[in-house]
């Protein structure tokens, strides 16, 4: 299959005109997966199952009973549970685990006749920004195979980038949907925290984790959000706010007032080509009549430390359940209960996960809790307050998605602090719970994609989608 469909509407149009069937579309995607197996985007492909489903949905389309997502072939990140299918979070410790129920997001997709083609590789337990921390090996960037895909939802992003499916679900804890979308030239949407149910998502950091989408079009991002969002009795943190018909309400926005982070253009830590592309879009928006002004964010230097203290503390708690007793990997070298715990966890978890568990356990320990965890919670509140104050005066905060394009595989492994600093522009929305989107903004000289990010007020996804749709057409 050579055609790259950019939206579900295009697929529906071709099916209606009898140019393709859903079965032939799926076969094309499966062929692409085989041809690009070296990218390592999938941990498992549901080949037989998805072909049977395609035939069934084709019949539904013909008799007019198909759901809103009939024609969409989607991939899911390997930390999203799908009943009767393996879910490993790309970790050895969950090797062989089969989900006994489906996540709410999977149930809602299937109700609308989506076709799930497989589960995607990711950083182990969604911990990483390069997809190099997977038990199944790194995911390669389709634009240049020596470069990382971004993470932790790197497999999801590359699956869409390499035309292995139309769209994909990921999870975004500190930028894990937006950053790989940026590195792969796609649209990555992180909705407001509490907009989409986390039921059935293998947890990393519960006050940050949010399901997000990776797509080629705002139309698809809008439609998926519309279907995935909304109250769920299984998630008590979920908002009960009414969910707008996002896809039907896309309109051309009036002139906006936009703040951009001045450090994005002045910091030595930001790649020169990222600065150039970012500045180009600032000037273009100004020429279109929008007010675009620089701002200073006084807590910028505290964003990454605050995020990592809180996220690792939550990870330490969430991952304590993987003990070698209940399910998943159990060490064959264990001789009693204590050695079962110790050996199963030390052999089952990868290096980065162990690093974060130990850091989280340390900041929660007696004598350090107040100095680190409690203080970080106070700083998080200050960050939220200042972000809200900015968004009371501006419609959007604009900033690069990442300080540089995709870097070389293996480049950052030796220095975790340097890797963590890649999250400098994404963790603000994660700490505040605000909705954010990464949009493809152009490529650098060697063809690597660069993303631009927009943040807005909580539950204002409609405005975010409207402006993003307009921005991409400029």
N, C-alpha and C positions, 0 to 999 in steps of 0.2 A: 504494500500500500504506500503510495507516494504522497497522496494528498494530506496536508496538515489542516485539520479542522480547527478553527479558532473558537467556535461556540456551538452549543447544543442546537441553536436555531439553524445553523448551517447544515448540521446532520439531519435534522428533521425535514428540512427543505429537500435534501437529496433523497431521503427515504420516500417522501411524498411523491417526488418526481420519478420514482423507481430507478434512480441512478445507482442506489446501493440498497442492501438489506442490512439489518442490524447484525445478522450472522456474518455477512461478508466483512463488515466493519470490524467486528471482533477478531475475525481471522487475520485481518491486516494488522491489527494491534499485536496479536500473538506472534506474528511473523517478525514484527519490529522488535519485540522482546527477545526473541531468539537471536536475531542478528546483532543485538546490542547487549548480549549477556555479559560481556566484559565490563560494562559500566557498573554492574553489581547493584542495580537499583532495587531488585526484588529479592526477598527472602523466600517467597513461594508464589507460584502462579497457579490460579485455579482454572486451568485450561479446560478440562472436560465439563466442569460445572458451569462455567461462564458461557460455553457454546450451547449447552442445553437451555440455559436461561435466555440466551439471545433468540433462539427459535421460538420460545414461549412468548417473549415480549414482542417479537415480530408479529405473531398471531394477534396479540392484544392491540397492536397499532392498527392492523388491518380491520379489526372489528370495532375500533373506536372506544376501547375500554382501558387504554394504557394510561399510566400515571404521568405526572408532570415531568419526570426525569427519564421517560422512555427514550432511548437513544443515547443516553450518557453512559460512557464506560469510565469507571473510576477506580483508583487504587487507594488503599488505606494504609496508613502507617502501622507498623508492627506492634504498636502499643494500644491499638484500638480493638477491643474484643469483638469477635464474630463467632457466634455459636457454632460448635462443631468444627471449628478451624483452629489451627495452632496460633498462639499469640506468645511471642517470646521477648518483646521489647529489645530485640537483637542482643539478648544476653544468654550466656551459657546456663545461668542459674534457672532459667525458665525453659530450657531445652525439653521438648516433648510435651509441654503443657498445652492442653486443648481447652478453649473457652467453653464454659457450660451455659453461658447466656450471651446474648448480643448486647453491645453498647446501645444506648438510646439513639446515637447518631446513625449507626448501621441500620437499626430498625426503621428509622424515618426515611432513610434512603431507599431501602428495599420496598417500603410501602408505595413509593412513587416509581417503582420499576427501574431503578438504576441497576447497572450491571457491575459487580465488583470483580475485577480481573485478577487481583492478587494483593499480597501484603508486602509493604516496602521496607527495605533496609533503613535503619536509623542509628544514630548514636545510642549506645546502650542505655536503657532507661531514659532516653531523651536527654542525656547529659553530654553536651558537646556542641560545637559550632562548626564542625568540619566533616562530620560523618566518618571520622577515622577511628572512633571509639567503639565500633560495632564488633561483636564476636564473629560476625560473618565477613569482616574486612571492609575497607573503605569504599565509598561510592565515588565514581569518577564523573567529572563534569563533561557533559556531551559537547560543550563548546571547545574544550581542550582537555584531553584525557589525563594530562599530568596535573591538572588543577582539582582542588576539592569541589564538592558539590554544595558545600555549606551544610549547616546542621541545626538542630538534630534531624529535621525532616528532609534530609538530603535525597533519600531514595524516592520520596514522594515528588520532589521537585524535578529530579532527573527523569522520572517516568513520564511526566508531562512534557518536559523539555525535548526528550528524544522521541516524542510521538508514539509512546507505548500505551497511552490512554488519553482521554480528553481532559480530565481533572483529577485531583487527588486531595485526600484529607491528610492533614498533619496535626501536630499539637504545638502550641507556642507557649513556652514557659518564660523565656527571656529574649525571644526573637527567633525561635526555632521554625517558624513558618516564613516569616518575613526575610530573614537573612538568606536561606537557600533560594527563595524566590528571586531575590536580588541577584545572587550569583548565577542564576540560570535564566535570567531575562523574562521572568513571569510575574504574575500578580499574586501577592501573598496577603491574605486578609486575616488579621487577628481581631475578632469582635470584642466588645466589652466583656470583661470578666462577669460571668453569670448570665450571659446571653444564650449560650449553648450548653446543654447538659454534659457533665463530666462522668456520668454513670457508665461504667464499663470501659473507662480509660485507665490504663495502668499508671498509677500516680507517680510523679516525681516530686513536685512541690505544689501542694493542694491549693494554696492561696494565689498561685500564679497560673497554673495549667489552664489552657483554653484551647479547644478544638478550633482549627482554622482551615481555610481552603487555599489551594494553589490552582490557578486557572490561567487561561489565555485571554479571557474577556471579563469585563465588569458585569455583563449580562449573566454569565454563569456564576460568578461570585455572589451576585445579588439573589439569584434563584436558589442557590444552595443555602445561603444564610436564611432565607425565608422559610425553607423546609426544615433546616436543622434547629433553628432557634425555638424558644418557647418553653413554657412550664413543663416540669417533669417531676413526678412524685418521688422519684428515686434520687434526686439531687436537691438537698435543702438549701444550697447556696445559690440556686438558680433564681433569676428575676422572674416575677410574674407579670411583667409589663407586656402589653399587647405587642405582637410582632407585626410590623407593617408588611405590606406586599411590596417588598423592596424592588423586585424586578419590574413591577408594573408602574412604579412611581419614579423611575429615572427621568429627571428633568434637567434642562440646562440651567446651571446656577447663575444667580446674579453676581456682580463683582464682589469679591471677598477680601477680607483683611487677614493677611497671613504673616505670622512671625517665623523667622528662621533663626536657627542657632548660629551666632556669629563665629563660634569656634569651628564650625564646619568649613569656613573659608580661611581661618587664620592658624589653626593648629598644625604643628609639624607632623602630628600623628595621622593626618588625613592625606591620602594619596593625591598627588597633583592633578591627575586626570579626573578623579572624583570631584575635586574642587571646581575644576573647569566645567564639567557637565552640570554640576549643581548651580553654579553661577549663571550658566547659560539659561537654565530654566527659571531662575529668579528674574532675569532680564526679560525673558519671554512673557512671564506672567505680568510683570509691570507694564509691558507694552500692550497687553490685553486689557489694561484698566484696573488691575487688582492692586491693592496696597500690600506691598511686601517689605517688611521691616526687620532689621536685625535685633535680636534680644540677647541678653546675657542670662544664663541660668546658673544661679549662685551655687547650686548643689551638684553641679556637673561632676566634680571629682569624687562625689560620694555615691553616685549612682551604681557603679559596678561593685564596690565593696558592700554596700547595703544589700544589693540583690544577692550576692553570693553568700553572705552570712545567713540571710533568711531562707534562701532556697536550699542551701545545704542542710540547714537545721531541719527543715521539713522533709528533705530526702532521708536523713538519718532515721527519722521517725517512720516514714512510709516504707522504707526498705527493710525495717527490722523484721517484717513478716516472712522474709525469704530466709528460712533457717535450715533447710535441708530435711525438714520433718514432714511438713504438710504436702508439698508437691514440688515439682521441678527437680533440679539437680541435687543429688546427695552423694557426698564423697564416698568412694569405695575404700578409702583409707581410714575411715572413722571406726573407733572401737567402743565408744560409749557416747552418752548424750552430749557432753561438753565438746568432745572432739568432732561430733557430727556437726554441731553449730560452727565451730571454728574452721574446720577443714572445708565444709560445704560452702561457706561464705567466702573464704579466702581463695578457693579454687574456682568458685562459680561466678564471682564478680570480676570485672575487668579493672585495670589500673585506675582509670579516671573515676569510675563509680566508687571504688574503695577510697580514693583520695577525698571525694566529696562527702562520703559517709563519715570518715574520720574528722574532717573539718566541721561538719554539722554536729557530730557528737561532742567535739571540743567546745563549740560555742554554746552548747546547751548544758555543759557540765557545771557542777557546783564550783563557785568561785569565779566563773567566767560568764555565766548567764547574763548578769546585769551589765558587765563590761562590754559584751558583744551583742547578744541577741536582743536584749531589752533596749539597748541604745539604737540598734538598727531599726527596730520597730518605730521608735520616736522619729528617726531620720526619714523613714518611709512616709510618716504622716506629714512631715515638713515638705517632702518632695511632692506629695499629692496636693498639698495646699498651694504651693507655688505654681504647679502645673495648672490647677483649677483657676488660679488668679490670671494666668496668661490667657487661658481659653475663655475667660470672661471678657477679655478685651480683643481677642482675635478669634477668627473662625477655625483656623488650623495652625498647628506648629509643623513646620517643614524642616526636614533634615535628611542627610544621606541615610540609607538603610545600614550601610557598613562603611567603615573608614577606608576600605580598599576593596578592589575586586577579588575574585577567587584567588587564593594563594596556592602554592605548590603542595601536593600531597607529601606529608612528612616534614614540612617546613617548620611547623609550630610545635611539634610534639615535645621537644626538649624544654619548652618554657611555657608552663600552663598559665602563668600570669599574663604573658603576652597574648595567649589565646583568649583568655577571659576579657581582655580589653577590646576585643573585636565586638563585644556586646554594648559598647559605650552608647550607641545611638538607639538601640532597641529596648533596653531595659527600663527606660523611663515610662513607656506605655504599660509595661508589665507591672512595675511597682505601683502605678496609679490605677490599673485596671481599665485604662482608657482604650477605645478602639483605635487601631492603627492599620495602615495598609502600605505595602511596598509596591511601587510601580516601576516598570522598566523605563529607564531614563536615557538609555543609549549604551554604546559600547566603547571600550577604550581602544587604543591603537592596534592591539593584537586581537581584537574581537571579543574580549571578555565583557559580559553584561555588567552594567552598573545600575543600582536601584535608588530610587528616591522615595522617602517615607513621609506620610502625612498622619498626624494625630489629631483627634478632635474630642469633644466632650463625650462622657459616658452616654451610651445608648443613642448617639447621633449617627449611627451607621448610614442612614439614608443620605444625609448631607455628605458624608465621606464618599459614598459610592457615586453620588451625583457629580461631585467635583472631580473624582478620579476618572469617571467616564468622559467628562469634558476635557480634562488634562491630557488624556491619551490621544485625543483627536486634534490637539493643537498642532 
